[in-house]
Amino acid sequence: MAWEATTNHTVIPDRDAMNQPTTYEIVIRGQASERILARLRDDFSIETIAGRHTRLVGKIRDPAHLHGVINQLTSLAIDIVSLTPADRNLP
């Protein structure tokens, strides 16, 4: 018996989907070293906040880019405190 996919479902587009570069603010716990953040330096401005957190601000091109940045940080066991689209008008 051949398997056949059904196509009678309704697709609702996500109006908030990232369809253009978006500026994101990423706050990570602790003061990250230059060596750890070297790969992100081209895409993000990086500043230390009171020696307790590091703030990265930069343009994310698309969802794949965002996932890549998150993967890179978490693969280094960096704790992400917040991840916020900085240039969207959020409710």
Secondary structure, DSSP 8 states (H G I E B T S, - for coil): --------S-----TTS--S-EEEEEEEES---TTTTGGGTTTEEEEEETTTEEEEEEEE-SHHHHHHHHHHHHHTT--EEEEEETTS---
